[in-house]
Amino acid sequence: MMKNITILAIIAVLTGCMSTQEKPIADDPYYAPIYPEQAPVNIVKTGSLFNVNKIENLYADVKARRVGDIIEVVLSENTTAQKQANTDTSKENTSTLSPITGFNGRNATIGGNSLEFGFDQTNEFEGSSNTDQSNSLTGSISVNVVQVLNNGNLIVRGEKWMTINNGDEFIRINGIIRPQDINADNQVNSIKVANARIQYSGTGSFADTQKSGWLARFFNSSWWPL
């Protein structure tokens, strides 16, 4: 009894270490929006409504270019991967030792049996594997410009949470974009986001029902020797 309890405890510890992962939470400070600092305003009693800090160039566009600006990332991710491997090996060994001849010209024997040896071995192996995987993600998400690099590139980051029935679904993205890739509608395609990190998943009861239990994950993990 004690032995079985010890084995189960070891399995639980290994599985816990294997599956330890922080669950995503809404309002994560890392994805919090960036608000630009308000420039100090020197109020001069002139009676005018004109504010020099909010003046815009007549020929300026509406594309994001400053910290705190918002840009729409159009998600159009499509990936397809296929892999096929075939292995076929064969090896054959044959060794023969002719009968040993004695001084009298006759075959040497032991107990009437001739001293000779023969060995034949054949090894064959054949294996094949096929992998086919495809993923697709479409939609859009608005993100904040969190930093402007010296070369003008923009670091963007943002998330979107949707509550559906008893569960939450979220999309998160962060990466680097070039101002030249932003179109006139202040949009950029996700395939032009460098070093992109895109997450689309869910939490709640519906997401939990699609996950296998801890014991099943243990038997399907690399910890299981078979």
DRENVO-834571 format. One record per residue: x, y, z of N, C-alpha, C in turn; residue number from 1. Coordinates in Angstrom, 2 decimals. Each point is the difference from the previous one (the first is absolute). Example, Ala and Ser with C-alpha at 12.3 -4.5 7.8 and 13.67 -1.06 7.14 Angstrom:
<nodes>
    n_east   n_north      n_up   ca_east   ca_north     ca_up    c_east   c_north      c_up    nr
     13.19     -5.69      7.80     -0.89       1.19      0.00      0.90      1.20      0.00     1
     -0.35      1.05     -0.72      0.82       1.19      0.06     -0.77      1.09      0.73     2
</nodes>
This chain:
<nodes>
    n_east   n_north      n_up   ca_east   ca_north     ca_up    c_east   c_north      c_up    nr
      0.82     -1.20      0.00     -0.82       1.20      0.00      0.86      1.26      0.00     1
      1.00     -0.01      0.85      0.89       1.17      0.07      0.76      0.19     -1.30     2
      0.35     -1.12     -0.65      0.72       0.08     -1.26     -0.86      0.65     -1.08     3
     -1.28     -0.38     -0.05     -0.91       0.58     -1.00     -0.20      1.49      0.24     4
     -0.11      0.39      1.26     -0.16       1.43      0.31      1.23      0.78     -0.43     5
      1.18     -0.56      0.22      1.24       0.67     -0.40      0.07      0.18     -1.50     6
     -0.40     -1.05     -0.75      0.03       0.09     -1.47     -0.95      1.08     -0.50     7
     -1.22      0.03      0.57     -0.97       1.03     -0.40      0.49      1.39      0.34     8
      0.68      0.14      1.14      0.53       1.32      0.39      1.07      0.45     -0.98     9
      0.86     -0.93     -0.42      1.05       0.35     -0.96     -0.61      0.42     -1.32    10
     -1.03     -0.74     -0.46     -0.66       0.35     -1.26     -0.64      1.37      0.10    11
     -0.64      0.30      1.13     -0.65       1.30      0.17      1.01      1.13     -0.03    12
      1.15     -0.22      0.66      1.04       1.05      0.02      0.55      0.24     -1.39    13
      0.30     -1.08     -0.73      0.55       0.14     -1.35     -1.00      0.67     -0.92    14
     -1.26     -0.39      0.10     -1.02       0.60     -0.84     -0.21      1.46      0.34    15
      0.06      0.33      1.29     -0.14       1.40      0.40      1.12      0.85     -0.54    16
      1.23     -0.51      0.05      1.13       0.74     -0.55     -0.11      0.13     -1.51    17
     -0.56     -1.06     -0.62     -0.07      -0.01     -1.46     -1.04      0.96     -0.52    18
     -1.12      0.16      0.71     -1.12       0.78     -0.51     -0.16      1.36      0.68    19
      0.99      0.41      0.78     -0.09       1.28      0.68      0.03      1.15     -1.02    20
     -1.04      0.75     -0.04     -0.10       1.11     -0.94     -0.99      1.01      0.53    21
      0.39      1.24      0.01     -0.87       1.03      0.52     -1.14      0.24     -0.96    22
     -1.22      0.09      0.54     -1.15       0.25     -0.83     -0.06      1.48     -0.36    23
     -0.38      0.32     -1.24     -0.11       1.41     -0.38     -1.13      0.67      0.75    24
      0.19      1.25      0.32     -1.00       0.77      0.72     -0.29      1.28     -0.77    25
     -1.21      0.46      0.12     -0.35       1.27     -0.62      0.66      1.15      0.74    26
      0.17      1.11     -0.68      0.63       1.20      0.58      1.42     -0.29      0.47    27
      0.71     -0.82     -0.74      1.41      -0.27      0.30      0.78      1.31     -0.16    28
      0.77      0.40      1.02      0.74       1.28     -0.10      0.91      0.07     -1.21    29
      0.50     -1.16     -0.47      0.90       0.01     -1.16     -0.73      0.49     -1.25    30
     -1.30     -0.28     -0.09     -0.78       0.40     -1.17     -0.85      1.24      0.28    31
      0.25      0.67      1.10     -0.77       1.20      0.33      0.26      1.09     -1.03    32
     -1.00      0.79     -0.33      0.19       1.07     -0.99      0.98      1.06      0.50    33
      0.68      0.61     -0.95      0.97       1.06      0.31     -0.66      1.35     -0.24    34
      0.01      0.83      1.00     -0.57       1.34     -0.13      1.13      1.02     -0.13    35
      0.00      0.80     -1.04      1.07       1.00     -0.15     -0.06      1.03      1.09    36
      1.18      0.44      0.40      0.05       1.01      1.06     -0.53      1.33     -0.52    37
     -0.76      0.64      0.86     -0.57       1.28     -0.37      1.05      1.09      0.15    38
      0.23      0.70     -1.08      0.99       1.09      0.03     -0.54      1.16      0.84    39
      0.88      0.60      0.79     -0.46       1.14      0.82     -0.46      1.16     -0.88    40
     -1.08      0.60      0.42     -0.58       1.10     -0.77      0.20      1.31      0.76    41
      0.62      0.92     -0.68      0.20       1.33      0.58     -1.21      0.86     -0.36    42
     -0.88      0.17      1.00     -1.24       0.72     -0.27      0.27      1.49     -0.03    43
     -0.35      0.57     -1.13      0.13       1.45     -0.16     -1.40      0.57     -0.21    44
     -0.36      0.94      0.78     -1.34       0.57     -0.08     -0.10      0.93     -1.19    45
     -0.27     -0.63     -1.15     -0.16       0.78     -1.23     -1.45     -0.03     -0.48    46
     -0.77     -0.96      0.57     -1.38      -0.11     -0.45     -0.14     -0.87     -1.24    47
      1.11     -0.53     -0.53     -0.05      -0.81     -1.22     -0.21     -1.47      0.34    48
     -0.69     -0.75     -0.88     -0.19      -1.44      0.15      1.10     -0.79     -0.69    49
      0.91      0.66     -0.65      1.07      -0.68     -0.73      1.00     -0.62      0.99    50
      0.35     -1.27     -0.23      0.96      -0.72      0.83      1.12     -0.50     -0.90    51
      1.21      0.52      0.19      1.12      -0.35     -0.87      0.41     -1.46      0.17    52
     -0.29     -0.61      1.16      0.39      -1.40      0.23     -0.86     -0.99     -0.76    53
     -1.16      0.43     -0.50     -0.89      -0.89     -0.72     -0.12      0.35     -1.47    54
      0.89      0.78     -0.48     -0.04       0.38     -1.39      0.45     -1.18     -0.88    55
     -0.65     -0.21     -1.11      0.34      -1.06     -0.94      0.34      0.62     -1.35    56
      0.97     -0.66     -0.67      0.38       0.43     -1.33     -1.15     -0.25     -0.95    57
     -0.26      0.94     -0.89     -1.10      -0.12     -0.94      0.18     -1.20     -0.92    58
      1.25     -0.39     -0.26      0.28      -1.10     -0.91      0.40     -1.29      0.73    59
     -0.14     -0.02      1.31      0.37      -1.19      0.76     -1.08     -1.07     -0.14    60
      0.41     -1.29      0.06     -0.97      -1.09     -0.06     -0.34     -0.46      1.42    61
     -0.84     -1.02      0.07     -0.48      -0.46      1.31      0.71     -1.28      0.42    62
      1.08     -0.34     -0.65      0.70      -1.24      0.34      0.73      0.14      1.33    63
      0.03     -1.12      0.74      0.65      -0.01      1.32      1.49      0.24     -0.17    64
      0.56      0.82      0.87      1.42       0.29     -0.07      0.59      0.41      1.35    65
     -0.84      0.15      1.02      0.46       0.44      1.31     -0.41     -1.00      1.07    66
      0.68      0.05      1.15     -0.35      -0.87      1.13     -1.42      0.31      0.45    67
     -0.79     -1.04      0.16     -1.39       0.16      0.39     -0.97     -0.02     -1.16    68
      0.49      0.16     -1.23     -0.88      -0.07     -1.16     -0.53     -1.43     -0.17    69
     -1.14     -0.09     -0.67     -0.65      -1.30     -0.20      0.08     -0.37     -1.47    70
      0.28     -1.27     -0.25      0.07      -0.51     -1.36     -0.74     -1.32     -0.07    71
     -0.65     -0.26     -1.11     -0.74      -1.24     -0.18      0.86     -1.03     -0.71    72
      0.14     -1.16      0.60      0.74      -1.10     -0.60     -1.01     -0.98     -0.58    73
      0.07     -0.20     -1.31     -0.90      -0.93     -0.69      0.64     -1.39      0.01    74
     -0.64     -0.92      0.68      0.54      -1.36      0.13     -0.34     -0.82     -1.24    75
      1.01     -0.48     -0.66     -0.19      -0.86     -1.18      1.10     -1.05     -0.01    76
     -0.02     -0.83      1.05      1.02      -1.02      0.16     -0.48     -1.33     -0.58    77
      0.81     -0.56     -0.88     -0.27      -1.32     -0.57      1.32     -0.75     -0.10    78
      0.09     -1.10      0.69      1.22      -0.81     -0.02     -0.36     -1.44     -0.33    79
      0.82     -0.60     -0.82     -0.18      -1.40     -0.38      1.36     -0.68      0.01    80
      0.07     -1.14      0.66      1.27      -0.73      0.08     -0.26     -1.47     -0.32    81
      0.84     -0.54     -0.85     -0.08      -1.41     -0.36      1.39     -0.60      0.04    82
      0.08     -1.19      0.52      1.28      -0.68      0.09     -0.21     -1.49     -0.17    83
      0.86     -0.61     -0.80     -0.08      -1.43     -0.24      1.40     -0.58      0.02    84
      0.16     -1.11      0.69      1.31      -0.64      0.10     -0.18     -1.51     -0.13    85
      0.88     -0.61     -0.77      0.00      -1.45     -0.18      1.42     -0.51      0.23    86
      0.11     -1.06      0.76      1.30      -0.59      0.31     -0.06     -1.50     -0.27    87
      0.97     -0.49     -0.74      0.06      -1.43     -0.32      1.46     -0.42      0.02    88
      0.37     -0.82      0.95      1.38      -0.46      0.11      0.04     -1.52      0.05    89
      1.09     -0.56     -0.51      0.17      -1.44     -0.02      1.47     -0.33      0.16    90
      0.29     -1.02      0.78      1.39      -0.41      0.25      0.04     -1.51      0.11    91
      0.98     -0.60     -0.66      0.13      -1.46      0.01      1.45     -0.38      0.23    92
      0.26     -0.89      0.95      1.35      -0.48      0.32      0.04     -1.52     -0.14    93
      1.06     -0.49     -0.63      0.20      -1.45     -0.16      1.45     -0.34      0.31    94
      0.21     -0.90      0.91      1.36      -0.43      0.36      0.05     -1.53     -0.03    95
      1.10     -0.54     -0.60      0.15      -1.45     -0.10      1.43     -0.40      0.31    96
      0.17     -1.01      0.82      1.31      -0.55      0.33      0.07     -1.44     -0.52    97
      0.89     -0.22     -0.97      0.11      -1.32     -0.62      0.52     -1.01      1.02    98
     -0.25     -1.30     -0.25      0.49      -1.04      0.92      1.52      0.06      0.15    99
      0.46     -0.15      1.25      1.43       0.04      0.29      0.62     -1.36     -0.35   100
      1.11      0.04     -0.74      0.69      -1.23     -0.43      1.17     -0.29      0.94   101
      0.10     -1.26      0.46      1.07      -0.38      0.90      1.29     -0.37     -0.74   102
      1.02     -0.47      0.76      1.29      -0.34     -0.61     -0.11     -1.22     -0.91   103
     -0.98     -0.84      0.23     -0.13      -1.21     -0.80     -0.84      0.22     -1.25   104
     -0.39      1.27     -0.26     -0.79       0.31     -1.18     -1.48     -0.18      0.19   105
     -0.39     -0.41      1.17     -1.41      -0.17      0.28     -0.54      1.19      0.80   106
     -1.32      0.17     -0.08     -0.63       1.09      0.74      0.08     -0.28      1.50   107
      0.38      1.07      0.74      0.05      -0.13      1.45     -1.41     -0.10      0.55   108
     -0.18     -0.87      0.94     -1.33      -0.22      0.57      0.08     -0.02      1.52   109
     -1.15      0.24      0.60     -0.15      -0.14      1.44     -1.24     -0.86      0.23   110
      0.22     -1.16      0.56     -1.11      -0.91      0.21     -0.65     -0.43     -1.29   111
      0.81     -0.08     -1.07     -0.55      -0.40     -1.29     -0.61      1.12     -0.81   112
     -0.04      1.23      0.54     -0.56       1.16     -0.69      1.13      0.85     -0.58   113
     -0.13      0.36     -1.27      1.03       0.79     -0.69      0.04      1.41      0.57   114
      1.21      0.54      0.12      0.18       1.37      0.48     -0.24      0.99     -1.14   115
     -1.19      0.52     -0.07     -0.34       1.03     -0.99     -1.06      0.92      0.60   116
     -0.17      1.19     -0.62     -0.87       1.02      0.59     -0.67      0.79     -1.11   117
     -1.26      0.28      0.21     -0.75       0.80     -0.97     -0.91      0.98      0.73   118
     -0.12      1.23     -0.54     -0.80       1.05      0.65     -0.68      0.83     -1.09   119
     -1.29      0.22      0.16     -0.77       0.79     -0.97     -0.97      0.90      0.76   120
      0.02      1.32     -0.30     -0.83       0.97      0.71     -0.57      1.01     -0.99   121
     -1.27      0.33      0.19     -0.67       0.97     -0.87     -0.80      0.97      0.87   122
      0.22      1.29     -0.21     -0.74       1.05      0.71     -0.71      0.88     -1.01   123
     -1.27      0.26      0.25     -0.78       0.87     -0.87     -0.82      0.97      0.85   124
     -0.12      1.23     -0.50     -0.80       1.02      0.69     -0.71      0.85     -1.04   125
     -1.27      0.23      0.25     -0.78       0.83     -0.90     -0.91      0.89      0.84   126
      0.03      1.30     -0.24     -0.83       0.94      0.74     -0.46      1.14     -0.88   127
     -1.12      0.58      0.35     -0.54       1.13     -0.76     -0.79      0.89      0.94   128
     -0.04      1.28     -0.30     -0.76       0.96      0.81     -0.54      1.10     -0.90   129
     -1.18      0.50      0.36     -0.64       1.07     -0.74     -0.55      1.02      0.99   130
      0.20      1.28     -0.30     -0.51       1.08      0.83     -0.68      1.03     -0.89   131
     -1.20      0.37      0.39     -0.76       1.00     -0.76     -0.70      0.91      0.99   132
      0.32      1.29     -0.02     -0.58       0.95      0.95     -0.28      1.32     -0.69   133
     -1.15      0.59      0.32     -0.36       1.29     -0.58     -0.73      0.82      1.05   134
      0.19      1.32     -0.06     -0.63       0.92      0.94     -0.46      1.25     -0.75   135
     -1.09      0.58      0.47     -0.53       1.20     -0.63     -0.57      0.91      1.08   136
      0.28      1.29     -0.12     -0.50       0.99      0.96     -0.28      1.29     -0.75   137
     -1.26      0.43      0.02     -0.39       1.24     -0.66     -0.76      0.88      0.98   138
     -0.01      1.27     -0.27     -0.67       0.96      0.87      0.81      1.27      0.09   139
     -0.20      0.76      1.05      0.74       1.24      0.20      0.03      0.33      1.48   140
      1.00      0.76      0.38      0.17       0.43      1.39      0.71      1.34      0.00   141
     -0.43      0.90      0.86      0.64       1.31      0.13      1.04     -0.05      1.11   142
      1.16      0.54     -0.28      1.11      -0.03      0.95      0.54      1.41      0.22   143
      0.77      0.14      1.06      0.63       1.27      0.34      1.45      0.03     -0.44   144
      0.47      1.15     -0.38      1.43       0.22     -0.21      0.62      0.25      1.37   145
      0.89     -0.89      0.42      0.58       0.12      1.34      1.41      0.59     -0.05   146
      0.63      0.01     -1.17      1.35       0.56     -0.09      0.32      0.31     -1.45   147
      0.69      1.10     -0.22      0.47       0.37     -1.33      1.52     -0.14     -0.01   148
      0.50     -0.87     -0.85      1.44      -0.25     -0.06      0.72      1.11     -0.75   149
      1.32      0.01      0.12      0.79       1.07     -0.63     -0.12      0.00     -1.52   150
     -0.24     -1.19     -0.58     -0.14      -0.06     -1.46     -1.42      0.26     -0.48   151
     -0.89      0.35      0.93     -1.37       0.32     -0.36     -0.97     -1.15      0.11   152
      0.50     -1.21      0.17     -0.90      -1.14      0.15     -0.77      0.08      1.31   153
     -1.19     -0.60      0.00     -0.90       0.10      1.14     -0.16     -1.35      0.68   154
      0.15     -0.04      1.32     -0.30      -1.19      0.78     -1.45      0.10      0.45   155
     -0.80     -1.00     -0.38     -1.43       0.04      0.30     -0.36     -1.19      0.88   156
     -1.06      0.18      0.76     -0.44      -1.06      0.91     -1.46      0.24      0.36   157
     -0.77     -1.08      0.11     -1.40       0.15      0.38     -0.68     -1.34      0.14   158
     -1.21      0.03      0.54     -0.79      -1.22      0.20     -1.47      0.32     -0.16   159
     -0.79     -1.05     -0.22     -1.45       0.12     -0.11     -0.62     -1.21      0.71   160
     -0.93      0.27      0.93     -0.67      -1.06      0.74     -1.49      0.01     -0.35   161
     -0.55     -1.19     -0.19     -1.42      -0.15     -0.29     -0.59     -1.06      0.92   162
     -1.06      0.36      0.70     -0.69      -0.94      0.87     -1.17     -0.62     -0.76   163
      0.06     -1.34     -0.15     -1.03      -0.72     -0.73     -0.56     -1.08      0.92   164
     -1.26      0.14      0.38     -0.66      -0.94      0.91      0.83     -0.15      1.28   165
      0.53     -1.22      0.24      0.71      -0.27      1.25      1.51      0.07     -0.14   166
      0.50      0.50     -1.10      1.45       0.05     -0.19      0.44      1.30     -0.65   167
      1.28      0.26      0.05      0.60       1.18     -0.60      0.95     -0.43     -1.12   168
      0.00      0.76     -1.07      0.95      -0.19     -1.08      0.82      1.28     -0.13   169
      1.28     -0.15     -0.33      0.85       1.17     -0.09      0.96     -0.12     -1.18   170
      0.40      1.16     -0.49      1.03       0.12     -1.04      1.04      0.97      0.51   171
      1.26     -0.39     -0.07      1.10       0.87      0.40      1.03      0.05     -1.11   172
      0.58      1.15     -0.17      1.02       0.16     -1.02      1.00      1.06      0.41   173
      1.25     -0.23     -0.27      1.02       1.04      0.15      1.09     -0.25     -1.03   174
      0.66      1.06     -0.41      1.04      -0.11     -1.02      0.47      1.37     -0.44   175
      0.70      0.02     -1.14      0.59       1.23     -0.53     -0.51      0.21     -1.41   176
     -0.40      1.22     -0.33     -0.48       0.32     -1.34      0.74      1.21     -0.54   177
      0.02      0.09     -1.33      0.58       1.17     -0.66     -1.11      0.99     -0.33   178
      0.24      1.28      0.17     -1.03       0.98     -0.37     -0.39     -0.10     -1.48   179
      0.95     -0.43     -0.85     -0.29      -0.11     -1.42     -1.03     -1.08     -0.31   180
     -0.15     -0.98      0.92     -0.96      -1.08     -0.24     -1.40      0.33      0.47   181
     -0.21      1.15      0.62     -1.32       0.42      0.46     -0.71      0.68     -1.16   182
     -1.20     -0.49     -0.34     -0.71       0.59     -1.15     -0.74      1.27      0.41   183
     -0.71      0.57     -0.95     -0.68       1.29      0.24     -1.13     -0.12      1.01   184
     -0.51     -1.22      0.23     -1.07      -0.21      0.99      0.55     -0.33      1.38   185
      1.29      0.23      0.19      0.66      -0.28      1.28     -0.07     -1.48      0.35   186
      0.22     -0.85     -1.01     -0.01      -1.44      0.18      1.32     -0.59     -0.47   187
      0.35     -1.14      0.58      1.18      -0.73     -0.42     -0.32     -1.48      0.03   188
      0.47     -0.73     -1.00     -0.24      -1.43     -0.05      0.91     -0.72      0.99   189
     -0.53     -1.04      0.64      0.77      -0.70      1.04      1.25     -0.67     -0.56   190
      0.00     -0.32     -1.30      1.19      -0.65     -0.56      1.16      0.97     -0.12   191
     -0.26      1.30      0.18      1.05       1.00     -0.05      0.44      0.45      1.38   192
     -0.47     -0.68      1.04      0.42       0.28      1.37      1.23     -0.85      0.30   193
      1.13      0.65      0.23      1.24      -0.72      0.27      0.02     -0.51      1.44   194
      0.64     -1.17      0.17      0.13      -0.60      1.33     -1.36     -0.09      0.69   195
     -1.01     -0.36     -0.78     -1.37      -0.01      0.50     -0.21     -1.14      1.00   196
     -0.75      0.31      1.04     -0.45      -0.99      0.97     -1.52      0.10      0.05   197
     -0.68     -1.00     -0.58     -1.45       0.02     -0.10     -0.56     -1.15      0.82   198
     -0.91      0.29      0.90     -0.66      -0.99      0.82     -1.50      0.07     -0.21   199
     -0.60     -1.15     -0.24     -1.46      -0.08     -0.07     -0.41     -1.26      0.75   200
     -0.71      0.19      1.10     -0.38      -1.14      0.83     -1.21      0.41      0.82   201
     -0.36     -0.88      0.95     -1.16       0.27      0.82      0.20     -0.50      1.41   202
     -0.84      0.45      0.89      0.01      -0.44      1.39     -1.44     -0.31      0.40   203
     -0.14     -0.70      1.11     -1.33      -0.32      0.48     -0.33     -1.47     -0.18   204
     -1.28     -0.34      0.23     -0.42      -1.40      0.00      0.12     -0.62     -1.37   205
     -0.32      0.74     -1.07      0.08      -0.57     -1.33      1.43     -0.31     -0.39   206
      0.91      0.85      0.37      1.41      -0.26     -0.30      0.54     -1.15      0.83   207
     -0.46     -0.11      1.25      0.49      -1.08      0.86     -0.46     -1.37     -0.46   208
     -1.20     -0.08     -0.60     -0.51      -1.30     -0.44      0.80     -0.56     -1.17   209
      0.75      0.84     -0.70      0.79      -0.46     -1.12      1.42     -0.38      0.40   210
      0.30      0.07      1.30      1.31      -0.39      0.49     -0.10     -1.36      0.67   211
      0.97     -0.85     -0.25      0.03      -1.32      0.63      0.41      0.14      1.46   212
     -0.33     -1.02      0.81      0.34       0.01      1.41      1.49     -0.14      0.22   213
      0.42      0.21      1.27      1.43       0.00      0.30      0.61     -1.39     -0.20   214
     -0.78     -1.06      0.27      0.56      -1.35     -0.17      0.16     -0.33     -1.49   215
     -0.97      0.40     -0.81      0.12      -0.22     -1.44      1.15      0.79     -0.59   216
      0.21      1.24      0.50      1.13       0.80     -0.49      1.33     -0.64      0.37   217
      0.04     -0.68      1.17      1.23      -0.66      0.40      0.33     -1.15     -0.94   218
     -1.01     -0.83     -0.34      0.25      -1.16     -0.86      0.32      0.43     -1.44   219
     -0.42      1.23     -0.39      0.30       0.48     -1.34      1.24      0.88     -0.06   220
      0.67      0.17      1.13      1.17       0.88      0.06      1.29     -0.82     -0.18   221
      1.11      0.72     -0.09      1.31      -0.65     -0.14      0.45     -0.68      1.28   222
     -0.69      0.27      1.13      0.36      -0.66      1.26     -0.36     -1.49     -0.03   223
     -1.02     -0.36     -0.81     -0.42      -1.40     -0.06      0.99     -0.76     -0.88   224
      0.64     -1.06      0.51      1.09      -0.63     -0.74     -0.44     -0.84     -1.19   225
     -1.28     -0.36     -0.11     -0.45      -0.89     -1.08     -0.47      0.80     -1.19   226
</nodes>
